[in-house]
Amino acid sequence: MTADDPYHPLSLAIEHLQQAIEYARRGKKVFFDPENPDTARLVESELRKAYEAMNRLGQPLFRANPTLPADEIGRVRQLLTRDYGDVILEEVWRTVSDRAPKLLRLLTKVKVPKRD
């Protein structure tokens, strides 16, 4: 997939989810360390990019893949992009430690619908 491909956001979403999960492997203690907030910031940034990319996937892809949680993707994206100053770290941690790995598995099995 290339940048001019309409499904390029899928590869971006996968890439950024993988990176967020990788940063989170540093552990919960490191993530919540107030003396060194870099890990939390990195995870949050990668999740924001991933969920924004998923938002651009389009309805045909979601219709072709009904197991993708479109409503949850929209809700988390809204939380990360619109409520930027008020992001709750516990929600970010829950997303990266629980939802992101499951979503990543779903995204790697996505069926890309044929274009007309």
N, CA, C and O atoms as a Tinker XYZ file with bonds, in Angstrom:
   464  protein
     1  N      0.835000   -1.182000    0.000000    73     2
     2  CA     0.000000    0.000000    0.000000    64     1     3
     3  C      0.878000    1.242000    0.000000    63     2     4     5
     4  O      1.875000    1.318000    0.718000    81     3
     5  N      0.498000    2.192000   -0.800000    73     3     6
     6  CA     1.245000    3.434000   -0.896000    64     5     7
     7  C      0.392000    4.585000   -0.387000    63     6     8     9
     8  O     -0.798000    4.423000   -0.117000    81     7
     9  N      1.016000    5.746000   -0.261000    73     7    10
    10  CA     0.297000    6.900000    0.282000    64     9    11
    11  C     -0.904000    7.292000   -0.562000    63    10    12    13
    12  O     -1.864000    7.850000   -0.030000    81    11
    13  N     -0.881000    7.016000   -1.876000    73    11    14
    14  CA    -2.024000    7.359000   -2.706000    64    13    15
    15  C     -3.083000    6.261000   -2.731000    63    14    16    17
    16  O     -4.134000    6.433000   -3.348000    81    15
    17  N     -2.823000    5.160000   -2.083000    73    15    18
    18  CA    -3.786000    4.063000   -1.974000    64    17    19
    19  C     -4.813000    4.426000   -0.904000    63    18    20    21
    20  O     -4.432000    4.855000    0.185000    81    19
    21  N     -6.104000    4.266000   -1.188000    73    19    22
    22  CA    -7.111000    4.630000   -0.178000    64    21    23
    23  C     -7.037000    3.774000    1.087000    63    22    24    25
    24  O     -7.610000    4.142000    2.112000    81    23
    25  N     -6.341000    2.640000    1.030000    73    23    26
    26  CA    -6.225000    1.800000    2.223000    64    25    27
    27  C     -4.864000    1.934000    2.899000    63    26    28    29
    28  O     -4.503000    1.131000    3.760000    81    27
    29  N     -4.115000    2.957000    2.497000    73    27    30
    30  CA    -2.864000    3.270000    3.187000    64    29    31
    31  C     -3.092000    3.518000    4.679000    63    30    32    33
    32  O     -2.240000    3.146000    5.485000    81    31
    33  N     -4.212000    4.133000    5.076000    73    31    34
    34  CA    -4.453000    4.308000    6.520000    64    33    35
    35  C     -4.449000    2.986000    7.289000    63    34    36    37
    36  O     -4.136000    2.976000    8.480000    81    35
    37  N     -4.785000    1.883000    6.644000    73    35    38
    38  CA    -4.763000    0.585000    7.323000    64    37    39
    39  C     -3.338000    0.237000    7.735000    63    38    40    41
    40  O     -3.107000   -0.167000    8.875000    81    39
    41  N     -2.387000    0.386000    6.831000    73    39    42
    42  CA    -1.003000    0.074000    7.190000    64    41    43
    43  C     -0.476000    1.047000    8.237000    63    42    44    45
    44  O      0.307000    0.660000    9.104000    81    43
    45  N     -0.899000    2.307000    8.162000    73    43    46
    46  CA    -0.500000    3.275000    9.192000    64    45    47
    47  C     -1.078000    2.898000   10.551000    63    46    48    49
    48  O     -0.380000    2.955000   11.563000    81    47
    49  N     -2.343000    2.516000   10.573000    73    47    50
    50  CA    -2.979000    2.130000   11.841000    64    49    51
    51  C     -2.243000    0.955000   12.461000    63    50    52    53
    52  O     -1.967000    0.950000   13.661000    81    51
    53  N     -1.928000   -0.034000   11.650000    73    51    54
    54  CA    -1.208000   -1.213000   12.155000    64    53    55
    55  C      0.160000   -0.809000   12.692000    63    54    56    57
    56  O      0.553000   -1.218000   13.785000    81    55
    57  N      0.873000   -0.015000   11.925000    73    55    58
    58  CA     2.218000    0.424000   12.336000    64    57    59
    59  C      2.184000    1.185000   13.662000    63    58    60    61
    60  O      2.998000    0.923000   14.549000    81    59
    61  N      1.255000    2.118000   13.800000    73    59    62
    62  CA     1.201000    2.930000   15.018000    64    61    63
    63  C      0.689000    2.135000   16.220000    63    62    64    65
    64  O      1.134000    2.368000   17.343000    81    63
    65  N     -0.229000    1.212000   16.002000    73    63    66
    66  CA    -0.662000    0.341000   17.110000    64    65    67
    67  C      0.501000   -0.521000   17.584000    63    66    68    69
    68  O      0.715000   -0.676000   18.786000    81    67
    69  N      1.244000   -1.076000   16.646000    73    67    70
    70  CA     2.405000   -1.892000   17.017000    64    69    71
    71  C      3.393000   -1.082000   17.841000    63    70    72    73
    72  O      3.929000   -1.574000   18.833000    81    71
    73  N      3.634000    0.152000   17.436000    73    71    74
    74  CA     4.587000    0.998000   18.150000    64    73    75
    75  C      4.077000    1.352000   19.550000    63    74    76    77
    76  O      4.847000    1.340000   20.510000    81    75
    77  N      2.788000    1.666000   19.668000    73    75    78
    78  CA     2.212000    1.970000   20.985000    64    77    79
    79  C      2.356000    0.776000   21.918000    63    78    80    81
    80  O      2.735000    0.927000   23.079000    81    79
    81  N      2.054000   -0.406000   21.406000    73    79    82
    82  CA     2.166000   -1.627000   22.210000    64    81    83
    83  C      3.616000   -1.858000   22.621000    63    82    84    85
    84  O      3.893000   -2.254000   23.754000    81    83
    85  N      4.530000   -1.611000   21.704000    73    83    86
    86  CA     5.956000   -1.785000   22.011000    64    85    87
    87  C      6.398000   -0.835000   23.129000    63    86    88    89
    88  O      7.095000   -1.257000   24.052000    81    87
    89  N      6.004000    0.432000   23.059000    73    87    90
    90  CA     6.343000    1.373000   24.125000    64    89    91
    91  C      5.730000    0.932000   25.460000    63    90    92    93
    92  O      6.359000    1.062000   26.510000    81    91
    93  N      4.519000    0.418000   25.413000    73    91    94
    94  CA     3.831000   -0.005000   26.635000    64    93    95
    95  C      4.507000   -1.213000   27.286000    63    94    96    97
    96  O      4.310000   -1.468000   28.474000    81    95
    97  N      5.288000   -1.945000   26.526000    73    95    98
    98  CA     5.999000   -3.101000   27.097000    64    97    99
    99  C      7.019000   -2.685000   28.156000    63    98   100   101
   100  O      7.550000   -3.526000   28.881000    81    99
   101  N      7.283000   -1.407000   28.237000    73    99   102
   102  CA     8.173000   -0.915000   29.296000    64   101   103
   103  C      7.542000   -1.130000   30.666000    63   102   104   105
   104  O      8.228000   -1.122000   31.687000    81   103
   105  N      6.230000   -1.320000   30.672000    73   103   106
   106  CA     5.533000   -1.657000   31.903000    64   105   107
   107  C      4.660000   -0.546000   32.454000    63   106   108   109
   108  O      4.837000    0.635000   32.155000    81   107
   109  N      3.715000   -0.974000   33.266000    73   107   110
   110  CA     2.743000   -0.053000   33.856000    64   109   111
   111  C      3.413000    0.944000   34.793000    63   110   112   113
   112  O      3.049000    2.120000   34.821000    81   111
   113  N      4.382000    0.476000   35.553000    73   111   114
   114  CA     5.076000    1.353000   36.499000    64   113   115
   115  C      5.790000    2.481000   35.748000    63   114   116   117
   116  O      5.734000    3.637000   36.166000    81   115
   117  N      6.452000    2.150000   34.657000    73   115   118
   118  CA     7.153000    3.156000   33.858000    64   117   119
   119  C      6.137000    4.092000   33.203000    63   118   120   121
   120  O      6.344000    5.304000   33.155000    81   119
   121  N      5.038000    3.523000   32.699000    73   119   122
   122  CA     4.004000    4.320000   32.038000    64   121   123
   123  C      3.453000    5.399000   32.964000    63   122   124   125
   124  O      3.253000    6.539000   32.545000    81   123
   125  N      3.210000    5.040000   34.220000    73   123   126
   126  CA     2.600000    5.974000   35.169000    64   125   127
   127  C      3.608000    6.762000   36.009000    63   126   128   129
   128  O      3.212000    7.464000   36.940000    81   127
   129  N      4.892000    6.660000   35.700000    73   127   130
   130  CA     5.918000    7.360000   36.469000    64   129   131
   131  C      5.812000    8.873000   36.238000    63   130   132   133
   132  O      6.102000    9.344000   35.138000    81   131
   133  N      5.401000    9.643000   37.259000    73   131   134
   134  CA     5.242000   11.093000   37.082000    64   133   135
   135  C      6.575000   11.819000   36.892000    63   134   136   137
   136  O      6.608000   12.933000   36.370000    81   135
   137  N      7.661000   11.194000   37.312000    73   135   138
   138  CA     8.982000   11.815000   37.159000    64   137   139
   139  C      9.510000   11.682000   35.730000    63   138   140   141
   140  O     10.400000   12.429000   35.323000    81   139
   141  N      8.963000   10.736000   34.973000    73   139   142
   142  CA     9.412000   10.512000   33.599000    64   141   143
   143  C      8.198000   10.171000   32.734000    63   142   144   145
   144  O      7.927000    8.997000   32.483000    81   143
   145  N      7.475000   11.181000   32.282000    73   143   146
   146  CA     6.231000   10.947000   31.547000    64   145   147
   147  C      6.424000   10.578000   30.068000    63   146   148   149
   148  O      5.445000   10.478000   29.328000    81   147
   149  N      7.660000   10.377000   29.638000    73   147   150
   150  CA     7.922000   10.142000   28.217000    64   149   151
   151  C      7.203000    8.920000   27.667000    63   150   152   153
   152  O      6.662000    8.974000   26.563000    81   151
   153  N      7.185000    7.831000   28.401000    73   151   154
   154  CA     6.537000    6.619000   27.896000    64   153   155
   155  C      5.047000    6.846000   27.694000    63   154   156   157
   156  O      4.498000    6.457000   26.663000    81   155
   157  N      4.394000    7.462000   28.650000    73   155   158
   158  CA     2.964000    7.742000   28.513000    64   157   159
   159  C      2.712000    8.642000   27.308000    63   158   160   161
   160  O      1.753000    8.438000   26.565000    81   159
   161  N      3.564000    9.625000   27.120000    73   159   162
   162  CA     3.405000   10.536000   25.976000    64   161   163
   163  C      3.599000    9.810000   24.653000    63   162   164   165
   164  O      2.862000   10.045000   23.696000    81   163
   165  N      4.588000    8.930000   24.602000    73   163   166
   166  CA     4.843000    8.171000   23.376000    64   165   167
   167  C      3.669000    7.244000   23.050000    63   166   168   169
   168  O      3.222000    7.175000   21.905000    81   167
   169  N      3.183000    6.542000   24.058000    73   167   170
   170  CA     2.045000    5.639000   23.854000    64   169   171
   171  C      0.834000    6.433000   23.378000    63   170   172   173
   172  O      0.186000    6.060000   22.400000    81   171
   173  N      0.536000    7.512000   24.063000    73   171   174
   174  CA    -0.620000    8.337000   23.703000    64   173   175
   175  C     -0.496000    8.863000   22.273000    63   174   176   177
   176  O     -1.470000    8.843000   21.520000    81   175
   177  N      0.679000    9.328000   21.898000    73   175   178
   178  CA     0.895000    9.861000   20.558000    64   177   179
   179  C      0.700000    8.785000   19.490000    63   178   180   181
   180  O      0.056000    9.027000   18.468000    81   179
   181  N      1.251000    7.611000   19.727000    73   179   182
   182  CA     1.109000    6.527000   18.750000    64   181   183
   183  C     -0.349000    6.060000   18.653000    63   182   184   185
   184  O     -0.837000    5.765000   17.562000    81   183
   185  N     -1.028000    5.997000   19.774000    73   183   186
   186  CA    -2.447000    5.626000   19.734000    64   185   187
   187  C     -3.251000    6.672000   18.976000    63   186   188   189
   188  O     -4.139000    6.331000   18.194000    81   187
   189  N     -2.944000    7.935000   19.204000    73   187   190
   190  CA    -3.661000    9.010000   18.512000    64   189   191
   191  C     -3.498000    8.855000   16.998000    63   190   192   193
   192  O     -4.471000    8.967000   16.253000    81   191
   193  N     -2.278000    8.599000   16.549000    73   191   194
   194  CA    -2.022000    8.413000   15.116000    64   193   195
   195  C     -2.746000    7.177000   14.587000    63   194   196   197
   196  O     -3.311000    7.207000   13.494000    81   195
   197  N     -2.729000    6.097000   15.355000    73   195   198
   198  CA    -3.381000    4.856000   14.918000    64   197   199
   199  C     -4.885000    5.042000   14.782000    63   198   200   201
   200  O     -5.475000    4.649000   13.776000    81   199
   201  N     -5.493000    5.633000   15.778000    73   199   202
   202  CA    -6.954000    5.799000   15.750000    64   201   203
   203  C     -7.384000    6.837000   14.708000    63   202   204   205
   204  O     -8.468000    6.729000   14.136000    81   203
   205  N     -6.550000    7.824000   14.465000    73   203   206
   206  CA    -6.859000    8.785000   13.397000    64   205   207
   207  C     -6.786000    8.081000   12.045000    63   206   208   209
   208  O     -7.633000    8.313000   11.182000    81   207
   209  N     -5.794000    7.232000   11.854000    73   207   210
   210  CA    -5.691000    6.471000   10.602000    64   209   211
   211  C     -6.897000    5.546000   10.438000    63   210   212   213
   212  O     -7.442000    5.432000    9.341000    81   211
   213  N     -7.316000    4.888000   11.518000    73   211   214
   214  CA    -8.486000    4.008000   11.440000    64   213   215
   215  C     -9.739000    4.794000   11.086000    63   214   216   217
   216  O    -10.623000    4.287000   10.396000    81   215
   217  N     -9.810000    6.011000   11.553000    73   215   218
   218  CA   -10.961000    6.860000   11.254000    64   217   219
   219  C    -11.073000    7.131000    9.745000    63   218   220   221
   220  O    -12.164000    7.379000    9.231000    81   219
   221  N     -9.948000    7.080000    9.056000    73   219   222
   222  CA    -9.936000    7.353000    7.618000    64   221   223
   223  C    -10.125000    6.098000    6.768000    63   222   224   225
   224  O    -10.030000    6.174000    5.543000    81   223
   225  N    -10.386000    4.957000    7.380000    73   223   226
   226  CA   -10.524000    3.713000    6.616000    64   225   227
   227  C    -11.771000    3.700000    5.735000    63   226   228   229
   228  O    -11.760000    3.096000    4.663000    81   227
   229  N    -12.816000    4.341000    6.162000    73   227   230
   230  CA   -14.018000    4.425000    5.351000    64   229   231
   231  C    -15.023000    3.322000    5.617000    63   230   232   233
   232  O    -14.679000    2.224000    6.053000    81   231
   233  N    -16.250000    3.641000    5.345000    73   231   234
   234  CA   -17.359000    2.715000    5.612000    64   233   235
   235  C    -17.294000    1.418000    4.803000    63   234   236   237
   236  O    -17.663000    0.372000    5.338000    81   235
   237  N    -16.846000    1.427000    3.545000    73   235   238
   238  CA   -16.780000    0.147000    2.826000    64   237   239
   239  C    -15.910000   -0.891000    3.546000    63   238   240   241
   240  O    -16.249000   -2.073000    3.578000    81   239
   241  N    -14.799000   -0.447000    4.116000    73   239   242
   242  CA   -13.932000   -1.385000    4.826000    64   241   243
   243  C    -14.610000   -1.890000    6.103000    63   242   244   245
   244  O    -14.518000   -3.074000    6.428000    81   243
   245  N    -15.281000   -1.008000    6.814000    73   243   246
   246  CA   -15.974000   -1.430000    8.036000    64   245   247
   247  C    -17.138000   -2.368000    7.713000    63   246   248   249
   248  O    -17.391000   -3.322000    8.449000    81   247
   249  N    -17.841000   -2.097000    6.617000    73   247   250
   250  CA   -18.934000   -2.998000    6.215000    64   249   251
   251  C    -18.404000   -4.371000    5.824000    63   250   252   253
   252  O    -19.043000   -5.386000    6.104000    81   251
   253  N    -17.243000   -4.412000    5.180000    73   251   254
   254  CA   -16.647000   -5.681000    4.769000    64   253   255
   255  C    -16.033000   -6.439000    5.949000    63   254   256   257
   256  O    -15.720000   -7.623000    5.833000    81   255
   257  N    -15.865000   -5.760000    7.071000    73   255   258
   258  CA   -15.237000   -6.352000    8.264000    64   257   259
   259  C    -16.068000   -6.025000    9.497000    63   258   260   261
   260  O    -15.660000   -5.204000   10.320000    81   259
   261  N    -17.221000   -6.655000    9.632000    73   259   262
   262  CA   -18.131000   -6.291000   10.720000    64   261   263
   263  C    -17.584000   -6.564000   12.123000    63   262   264   265
   264  O    -18.155000   -6.089000   13.105000    81   263
   265  N    -16.497000   -7.313000   12.232000    73   263   266
   266  CA   -15.923000   -7.544000   13.565000    64   265   267
   267  C    -15.089000   -6.359000   14.042000    63   266   268   269
   268  O    -14.748000   -6.274000   15.222000    81   267
   269  N    -14.760000   -5.441000   13.126000    73   267   270
   270  CA   -14.045000   -4.240000   13.553000    64   269   271
   271  C    -14.997000   -3.355000   14.353000    63   270   272   273
   272  O    -16.085000   -3.031000   13.876000    81   271
   273  N    -14.607000   -2.968000   15.545000    73   271   274
   274  CA   -15.496000   -2.176000   16.409000    64   273   275
   275  C    -15.499000   -0.697000   16.033000    63   274   276   277
   276  O    -14.855000    0.118000   16.694000    81   275
   277  N    -16.217000   -0.357000   14.983000    73   275   278
   278  CA   -16.214000    1.014000   14.460000    64   277   279
   279  C    -16.619000    2.036000   15.523000    63   278   280   281
   280  O    -16.011000    3.101000   15.623000    81   279
   281  N    -17.636000    1.717000   16.310000    73   279   282
   282  CA   -18.083000    2.669000   17.339000    64   281   283
   283  C    -17.002000    2.905000   18.388000    63   282   284   285
   284  O    -16.764000    4.039000   18.804000    81   283
   285  N    -16.353000    1.826000   18.809000    73   283   286
   286  CA   -15.287000    1.964000   19.808000    64   285   287
   287  C    -14.106000    2.738000   19.233000    63   286   288   289
   288  O    -13.508000    3.568000   19.917000    81   287
   289  N    -13.776000    2.465000   17.984000    73   287   290
   290  CA   -12.680000    3.188000   17.332000    64   289   291
   291  C    -12.995000    4.677000   17.319000    63   290   292   293
   292  O    -12.128000    5.496000   17.626000    81   291
   293  N    -14.207000    5.028000   16.973000    73   291   294
   294  CA   -14.616000    6.432000   16.950000    64   293   295
   295  C    -14.572000    7.065000   18.329000    63   294   296   297
   296  O    -14.147000    8.210000   18.484000    81   295
   297  N    -15.016000    6.309000   19.336000    73   295   298
   298  CA   -15.029000    6.843000   20.703000    64   297   299
   299  C    -13.609000    7.095000   21.208000    63   298   300   301
   300  O    -13.324000    8.145000   21.783000    81   299
   301  N    -12.725000    6.127000   20.989000    73   299   302
   302  CA   -11.344000    6.283000   21.463000    64   301   303
   303  C    -10.646000    7.404000   20.688000    63   302   304   305
   304  O     -9.911000    8.201000   21.271000    81   303
   305  N    -10.877000    7.462000   19.386000    73   303   306
   306  CA   -10.301000    8.546000   18.591000    64   305   307
   307  C    -10.750000    9.901000   19.126000    63   306   308   309
   308  O     -9.944000   10.820000   19.273000    81   307
   309  N    -12.023000   10.014000   19.411000    73   307   310
   310  CA   -12.562000   11.257000   19.959000    64   309   311
   311  C    -11.857000   11.610000   21.274000    63   310   312   313
   312  O    -11.463000   12.757000   21.487000    81   311
   313  N    -11.707000   10.645000   22.125000    73   311   314
   314  CA   -11.041000   10.851000   23.408000    64   313   315
   315  C     -9.614000   11.356000   23.209000    63   314   316   317
   316  O     -9.181000   12.297000   23.874000    81   315
   317  N     -8.888000   10.722000   22.287000    73   315   318
   318  CA    -7.478000   11.048000   22.097000    64   317   319
   319  C     -7.247000   12.343000   21.329000    63   318   320   321
   320  O     -6.265000   13.041000   21.583000    81   319
   321  N     -8.129000   12.674000   20.400000    73   319   322
   322  CA    -7.876000   13.841000   19.555000    64   321   323
   323  C     -8.618000   15.087000   19.998000    63   322   324   325
   324  O     -8.093000   16.193000   19.872000    81   323
   325  N     -9.809000   14.933000   20.507000    73   323   326
   326  CA   -10.602000   16.105000   20.872000    64   325   327
   327  C    -10.409000   16.510000   22.328000    63   326   328   329
   328  O    -10.506000   17.688000   22.672000    81   327
   329  N    -10.140000   15.546000   23.162000    73   327   330
   330  CA    -9.967000   15.818000   24.586000    64   329   331
   331  C     -8.492000   15.791000   24.958000    63   330   332   333
   332  O     -8.126000   15.368000   26.055000    81   331
   333  N     -7.651000   16.244000   24.040000    73   331   334
   334  CA    -6.202000   16.124000   24.175000    64   333   335
   335  C     -5.684000   16.589000   25.529000    63   334   336   337
   336  O     -4.875000   15.900000   26.152000    81   335
   337  N     -6.135000   17.737000   25.987000    73   335   338
   338  CA    -5.644000   18.269000   27.253000    64   337   339
   339  C     -6.165000   17.519000   28.467000    63   338   340   341
   340  O     -5.581000   17.600000   29.548000    81   339
   341  N     -7.250000   16.797000   28.296000    73   339   342
   342  CA    -7.885000   16.109000   29.422000    64   341   343
   343  C     -7.841000   14.589000   29.298000    63   342   344   345
   344  O     -8.675000   13.894000   29.879000    81   343
   345  N     -6.873000   14.071000   28.543000    73   343   346
   346  CA    -6.778000   12.622000   28.375000    64   345   347
   347  C     -6.465000   11.976000   29.715000    63   346   348   349
   348  O     -5.561000   12.401000   30.435000    81   347
   349  N     -7.221000   10.957000   30.028000    73   347   350
   350  CA    -7.052000   10.237000   31.291000    64   349   351
   351  C     -6.062000    9.100000   31.062000    63   350   352   353
   352  O     -6.317000    8.197000   30.265000    81   351
   353  N     -4.941000    9.149000   31.759000    73   351   354
   354  CA    -3.895000    8.150000   31.544000    64   353   355
   355  C     -4.377000    6.724000   31.788000    63   354   356   357
   356  O     -3.935000    5.798000   31.108000    81   355
   357  N     -5.268000    6.540000   32.741000    73   355   358
   358  CA    -5.777000    5.188000   32.998000    64   357   359
   359  C     -6.504000    4.646000   31.769000    63   358   360   361
   360  O     -6.418000    3.456000   31.467000    81   359
   361  N     -7.218000    5.517000   31.064000    73   359   362
   362  CA    -7.918000    5.109000   29.841000    64   361   363
   363  C     -6.921000    4.799000   28.722000    63   362   364   365
   364  O     -7.120000    3.857000   27.954000    81   363
   365  N     -5.869000    5.577000   28.632000    73   363   366
   366  CA    -4.826000    5.315000   27.635000    64   365   367
   367  C     -4.180000    3.966000   27.929000    63   366   368   369
   368  O     -3.957000    3.170000   27.016000    81   367
   369  N     -3.880000    3.708000   29.199000    73   367   370
   370  CA    -3.263000    2.436000   29.570000    64   369   371
   371  C     -4.207000    1.261000   29.251000    63   370   372   373
   372  O     -3.774000    0.246000   28.706000    81   371
   373  N     -5.471000    1.403000   29.587000    73   371   374
   374  CA    -6.453000    0.347000   29.284000    64   373   375
   375  C     -6.526000    0.095000   27.778000    63   374   376   377
   376  O     -6.623000   -1.046000   27.326000    81   375
   377  N     -6.479000    1.165000   27.029000    73   375   378
   378  CA    -6.540000    1.035000   25.575000    64   377   379
   379  C     -5.328000    0.288000   25.036000    63   378   380   381
   380  O     -5.473000   -0.647000   24.248000    81   379
   381  N     -4.134000    0.695000   25.457000    73   379   382
   382  CA    -2.930000    0.077000   24.909000    64   381   383
   383  C     -2.701000   -1.339000   25.440000    63   382   384   385
   384  O     -2.153000   -2.184000   24.733000    81   383
   385  N     -3.107000   -1.596000   26.654000    73   383   386
   386  CA    -2.827000   -2.917000   27.234000    64   385   387
   387  C     -3.918000   -3.941000   26.940000    63   386   388   389
   388  O     -3.648000   -5.142000   26.936000    81   387
   389  N     -5.141000   -3.489000   26.695000    73   387   390
   390  CA    -6.244000   -4.431000   26.476000    64   389   391
   391  C     -6.809000   -4.340000   25.067000    63   390   392   393
   392  O     -6.856000   -5.338000   24.347000    81   391
   393  N     -7.235000   -3.155000   24.675000    73   391   394
   394  CA    -7.933000   -3.009000   23.388000    64   393   395
   395  C     -6.994000   -3.068000   22.188000    63   394   396   397
   396  O     -7.311000   -3.708000   21.185000    81   395
   397  N     -5.858000   -2.414000   22.279000    73   395   398
   398  CA    -4.959000   -2.314000   21.124000    64   397   399
   399  C     -4.472000   -3.675000   20.620000    63   398   400   401
   400  O     -4.487000   -3.896000   19.409000    81   399
   401  N     -4.040000   -4.598000   21.487000    73   399   402
   402  CA    -3.607000   -5.906000   20.957000    64   401   403
   403  C     -4.735000   -6.651000   20.239000    63   402   404   405
   404  O     -4.502000   -7.278000   19.205000    81   403
   405  N     -5.946000   -6.585000   20.776000    73   403   406
   406  CA    -7.084000   -7.246000   20.126000    64   405   407
   407  C     -7.394000   -6.590000   18.788000    63   406   408   409
   408  O     -7.645000   -7.268000   17.792000    81   407
   409  N     -7.373000   -5.269000   18.779000    73   407   410
   410  CA    -7.651000   -4.525000   17.556000    64   409   411
   411  C     -6.570000   -4.781000   16.510000    63   410   412   413
   412  O     -6.869000   -4.901000   15.322000    81   411
   413  N     -5.336000   -4.865000   16.942000    73   411   414
   414  CA    -4.232000   -5.145000   16.027000    64   413   415
   415  C     -4.433000   -6.505000   15.340000    63   414   416   417
   416  O     -4.227000   -6.635000   14.134000    81   415
   417  N     -4.834000   -7.505000   16.119000    73   415   418
   418  CA    -5.108000   -8.825000   15.528000    64   417   419
   419  C     -6.210000   -8.734000   14.477000    63   418   420   421
   420  O     -6.107000   -9.349000   13.416000    81   419
   421  N     -7.262000   -7.971000   14.765000    73   419   422
   422  CA    -8.355000   -7.807000   13.801000    64   421   423
   423  C     -7.881000   -7.079000   12.542000    63   422   424   425
   424  O     -8.231000   -7.468000   11.428000    81   423
   425  N     -7.098000   -6.040000   12.720000    73   423   426
   426  CA    -6.640000   -5.252000   11.577000    64   425   427
   427  C     -5.731000   -6.048000   10.651000    63   426   428   429
   428  O     -5.748000   -5.846000    9.437000    81   427
   429  N     -4.945000   -6.944000   11.214000    73   427   430
   430  CA    -4.042000   -7.732000   10.370000    64   429   431
   431  C     -4.800000   -8.776000    9.562000    63   430   432   433
   432  O     -4.232000   -9.382000    8.653000    81   431
   433  N     -6.076000   -8.997000    9.878000    73   431   434
   434  CA    -6.898000   -9.968000    9.147000    64   433   435
   435  C     -7.991000   -9.292000    8.317000    63   434   436   437
   436  O     -8.893000   -9.965000    7.818000    81   435
   437  N     -7.918000   -7.985000    8.169000    73   435   438
   438  CA    -8.940000   -7.225000    7.461000    64   437   439
   439  C     -9.025000   -7.653000    6.002000    63   438   440   441
   440  O     -8.014000   -7.894000    5.342000    81   439
   441  N    -10.238000   -7.737000    5.528000    73   439   442
   442  CA   -10.504000   -7.973000    4.116000    64   441   443
   443  C    -10.735000   -6.617000    3.462000    63   442   444   445
   444  O    -11.657000   -5.885000    3.823000    81   443
   445  N     -9.891000   -6.299000    2.503000    73   443   446
   446  CA   -10.021000   -5.024000    1.812000    64   445   447
   447  C    -11.035000   -5.215000    0.687000    63   446   448   449
   448  O    -10.832000   -6.038000   -0.206000    81   447
   449  N    -12.137000   -4.446000    0.735000    73   447   450
   450  CA   -13.158000   -4.591000   -0.297000    64   449   451
   451  C    -12.634000   -4.114000   -1.655000    63   450   452   453
   452  O    -11.821000   -3.194000   -1.740000    81   451
   453  N    -13.121000   -4.765000   -2.706000    73   451   454
   454  CA   -12.735000   -4.358000   -4.058000    64   453   455
   455  C    -13.377000   -3.025000   -4.375000    63   454   456   457
   456  O    -14.525000   -2.754000   -4.020000    81   455
   457  N    -12.597000   -2.202000   -5.055000    73   455   458
   458  CA   -13.124000   -0.897000   -5.474000    64   457   459
   459  C    -13.768000   -1.039000   -6.830000    63   458   460   461
   460  O    -13.364000   -1.859000   -7.655000    81   459
   461  N    -14.788000   -0.216000   -7.042000    73   459   462
   462  CA   -15.491000   -0.236000   -8.344000    64   461   463
   463  C    -14.662000    0.403000   -9.424000    63   462   464
   464  O    -15.095000    0.473000  -10.574000    81   463
